[in-house]
């Protein structure tokens, strides 16, 4: 009986550790399929207002993009939703995840396009830090 309990506990612990390792996003670089955006497209390593971005290339163009400050701490999760998709009554963006956990507040704004997401799109920024801490990604 004790042996079966110990085996079950070890199995659960192994699954939990694997899940935590697979989902490490709090510090850059994140684990899993995420790649540094500046290594995928011609963009600076650090974008003022967003930070250092990582994305799973399979999720382009929408993302989620994970945004980190100069110290490599996660500050936000960003989605880049093409305007043509937002105006298409048949297109939906359901269940947008916030891999960084708790969302403090959300910003939405227009972007005319940039390398990697060339078409006009909306940035949907899920901030994991308070409004006052947005300055962590304000500049170089």
C-alpha positions as CSV (number, residue, x, y, z in Angstrom):
1,X,0.0,0.0,0.0
2,X,2.8,2.5,1.0
3,X,4.7,1.4,-2.2
4,X,1.7,2.2,-4.5
5,X,1.2,5.6,-2.8
6,X,4.9,6.4,-3.2
7,X,4.9,5.4,-6.9
8,X,1.8,7.5,-7.4
9,X,3.3,10.5,-5.6
10,X,6.5,10.2,-7.7
11,X,4.4,10.0,-10.9
12,X,2.4,13.1,-10.0
13,X,5.5,15.0,-9.0
14,X,7.2,14.1,-12.3
15,X,4.2,15.3,-14.3
16,X,4.0,18.5,-12.3
17,X,7.7,19.2,-12.8
18,X,7.4,18.5,-16.5
19,X,4.4,20.8,-16.8
20,X,6.2,23.6,-14.9
21,X,9.3,23.2,-17.0
22,X,7.3,23.2,-20.3
23,X,5.5,26.4,-19.2
24,X,8.5,28.5,-18.0
25,X,7.8,32.0,-19.2
26,X,8.5,34.2,-16.2
27,X,12.1,34.8,-17.2
28,X,13.7,35.1,-20.7
29,X,14.3,33.1,-22.6
30,X,11.0,31.2,-22.3
31,X,11.1,27.4,-22.6
32,X,9.3,25.4,-25.3
33,X,8.9,26.5,-29.0
34,X,9.4,30.2,-28.3
35,X,12.0,32.0,-30.4
36,X,13.4,35.5,-30.1
37,X,11.5,37.6,-32.6
38,X,14.7,39.6,-33.5
39,X,16.3,36.4,-34.7
40,X,13.2,35.5,-36.9
41,X,12.6,38.9,-38.6
42,X,14.5,42.2,-39.0
43,X,13.5,43.9,-35.8
44,X,15.6,45.3,-32.9
45,X,16.3,43.0,-30.0
46,X,14.4,45.4,-27.7
47,X,11.4,47.4,-28.8
48,X,10.6,50.5,-26.7
49,X,7.1,50.1,-25.4
50,X,7.0,46.4,-25.8
51,X,10.4,45.0,-24.7
52,X,12.2,41.9,-25.9
53,X,9.7,39.7,-27.8
54,X,9.5,35.9,-28.1
55,X,7.0,33.9,-30.1
56,X,6.3,30.4,-31.2
57,X,6.7,30.8,-35.0
58,X,3.7,28.4,-35.6
59,X,1.4,31.0,-34.0
60,X,2.3,33.9,-36.4
61,X,1.0,36.4,-37.2
62,X,-1.3,36.6,-34.1
63,X,0.9,35.2,-31.4
64,X,1.0,35.2,-28.4
65,X,4.2,37.2,-28.2
66,X,5.9,37.2,-24.7
67,X,7.4,40.6,-23.8
68,X,10.3,40.9,-21.4
69,X,12.0,43.9,-19.7
70,X,15.8,44.6,-19.8
71,X,16.2,42.2,-16.8
72,X,14.5,39.4,-18.6
73,X,11.3,39.5,-16.6
74,X,8.0,38.9,-18.3
75,X,5.9,42.1,-18.4
76,X,3.2,41.3,-21.0
77,X,1.7,39.0,-23.5
78,X,1.0,40.6,-26.8
79,X,-1.4,39.5,-29.6
80,X,-1.0,41.1,-33.1
81,X,-4.4,40.7,-34.7
82,X,-4.7,41.5,-38.4
83,X,-7.3,44.3,-39.1
84,X,-8.6,42.3,-42.1
85,X,-9.3,39.4,-39.7
86,X,-11.0,41.7,-37.1
87,X,-13.3,43.0,-39.8
88,X,-14.2,39.5,-41.1
89,X,-17.5,38.4,-39.5
90,X,-16.4,34.8,-40.0
91,X,-13.1,35.1,-38.2
92,X,-12.8,34.7,-34.4
93,X,-10.1,34.9,-31.9
94,X,-11.4,32.7,-29.1
95,X,-9.7,31.7,-25.9
96,X,-6.6,34.0,-26.2
97,X,-4.2,32.7,-23.6
98,X,-2.2,34.7,-21.1
99,X,0.9,32.4,-20.7
100,X,2.3,34.8,-18.1
101,X,-0.6,34.3,-15.8
102,X,-2.6,37.1,-14.0
103,X,-3.4,40.1,-16.2
104,X,-3.4,43.5,-14.5
105,X,-4.8,45.5,-17.4
106,X,-5.1,45.5,-21.2
107,X,-4.2,48.0,-23.9
108,X,-5.4,47.8,-27.5
109,X,-3.9,50.0,-30.3
110,X,-3.4,50.1,-34.1
111,X,-0.2,49.3,-35.8
112,X,0.3,49.9,-39.6
113,X,2.7,46.9,-39.9
114,X,6.3,46.0,-39.3
115,X,8.6,43.1,-40.2
116,X,7.0,39.8,-39.2
117,X,3.5,41.2,-39.2
118,X,3.5,43.4,-42.3
119,X,-0.3,43.9,-42.6
120,X,-2.1,46.5,-40.5
121,X,-3.1,45.0,-37.2
122,X,-4.1,45.7,-33.6
123,X,-1.8,45.1,-30.7
124,X,-3.7,43.6,-27.8
125,X,-1.3,43.9,-24.8
126,X,-2.2,41.8,-21.7
127,X,0.0,43.5,-19.0
128,X,1.2,41.2,-16.2
129,X,2.6,44.2,-14.3
130,X,0.8,47.3,-12.9
131,X,0.4,50.4,-15.1
132,X,3.3,52.2,-13.3
133,X,5.6,49.3,-14.1
134,X,5.1,49.7,-17.9
135,X,8.1,52.0,-17.8
136,X,10.3,48.8,-17.5
137,X,10.0,48.6,-21.3
138,X,9.8,52.3,-22.1
139,X,13.3,52.7,-23.6
140,X,16.6,51.4,-24.6
